[in-house]
Amino acid sequence: MNPPRANSAAARDIANVLHPYTDLKSHLQNGPMVISRGEGVRVFDENGRDYIESVAGLWCAALGFNNDRLVQAATAQMRKLPFYHGFTAKSHEPLIELSEMLIQRAPVPMSKVFFANSGSEANDSAIKMIWYFNNAIGRPKKKKIIGRIRGYHGITIAAASVTGQVVNHRSFDVPLPGFVHAMTPHHYHAAEPGESEDAFASRCAEELEKLILAEGPDTCAAMFCEPIMGAGGVVVPPRGYYEKIQEVLRRHDILFVADEVICGFGRTGSYWGSQTLNIQPDILTCAKALSSSYLPISGVMVNERVFQGLADESHVVGTFGHGFTYSGHPVPAAVAIETLKIYDEINIIDHVRQVGPYMQEGLRRRFADHPLVGEVRGTGLIAAVELVEDKAAHRNFDPKAKIGARLVRHMEEHGVIGRNCVNDALAFSPPLIITESEIDEMLDRVAAALTDLTGELRRENLAVVQ
Ligand SMILES: Cc1ncc(COP(=O)(O)O)c(C=O)c1O
């Protein structure tokens, strides 16, 4: 690769930017892809080349990349009240209206909403609220947080601890003590030979109960689940899984936190992933599509029981000593209000129910039989195509071969920005406004990229591909 021109955007990036989720050393050689503008489901690089964003940025730009109403909502709010806060009982209209809208739309009765700026902060806040709640109700030992292997809940210290991914733990000295991880409910990899989905779901619940009993039920406070795991490779649990694990949690009085940071706002074909997967959470966190990601904002909804605990304890302490300068910032709140109004007006759920199955069917028809594809999975507008070395044995490639990353590079050559997740699972989570013809175009480009990768692997004798 040629070194970038002096003073080009790429050279200035290499000189100055410390990138999230990037091999920082390789980046000094390889440099960035500089994205300059967006339009609908596409973004354009600095040379004007278009890419379909098959993951909506980071599973988040639900209304695509140039929604003018959101720009206007931000501008109008900037002019009216560019900043105010919610500390010490101050409030403002966007904070009140957005809270009301979220409570009205919650999948189960919720009492109050707390705002933060990112999914990680929402989950960290939820963890602190759970500890505070259990102190309030006289259970100071009941503090452990259960995540799942491959689950993703963010990267602040507590959120990274409940996350179950190696790259978020290794060398960062997390997880903190008091965080444990249950098994991944992925039938494709974890089922015993001949085990039905129902039997597998039951085993997941039994394993969870064993974990809780080993830790001590009176020490376990809450379990965090993404209804469908996103960054862990779009893991859709087997039917009945959440019914079974929620029964275990209820038995031991352990709170359920639904992390709806990806699944919320229509992604799975219902307003919430909790509705698609039959979850009744005590606490729900959301972010990303809440503002179509045009400005940073996230929320934590708590039910009445949790709220009462927080209220009682804050009364004893004298204040609820938690909150960010930008909790409920009026500008992102105004953008979120406009986003939710647009979802209602364009009936985003019906749209996802129409184009989601179209994308799922297209992915399966085009890729499921390909010799390099082990599993195509997903629902609504979230899916994954997992690449394997041995299709019959469900065996992945050696991670060192970086097969998924190579497919992502070929996809970029063909005009699609993609996302490689755990186990070489290529994620699909396009803007929710995507149309059927844009899905066709995206899948044509991905198919061309897969053909290129197949040819490359055949030349390298890395895989038996006819
Ligand atoms: C399910 C889930 N929770 C939490 C987060 C963290 O959100 P953020 O990156 O805004 O901190 C993410 C980010 O991808 C996520 O997918």
The ligand as a Gaussian input file, in Angstrom:
#p B3LYP/6-31G(d) Opt

LIG

0 1
 C      -26.102000      -4.102000      22.728000
 C      -25.157000      -2.967000      22.968000
 N      -25.085000      -2.428000      24.185000
 C      -24.264000      -1.400000      24.454000
 C      -23.454000      -0.878000      23.476000
 C      -22.520000       0.236000      23.798000
 O      -22.971000       1.402000      23.243000
 P      -21.970000       2.633000      23.030000
 O      -20.990000       2.229000      21.992000
 O      -22.894000       3.742000      22.617000
 O      -21.338000       2.902000      24.352000
 C      -23.514000      -1.395000      22.188000
 C      -22.684000      -0.857000      21.102000
 O      -22.589000      -1.375000      20.014000
 C      -24.369000      -2.484000      21.923000
 O      -24.418000      -3.048000      20.727000

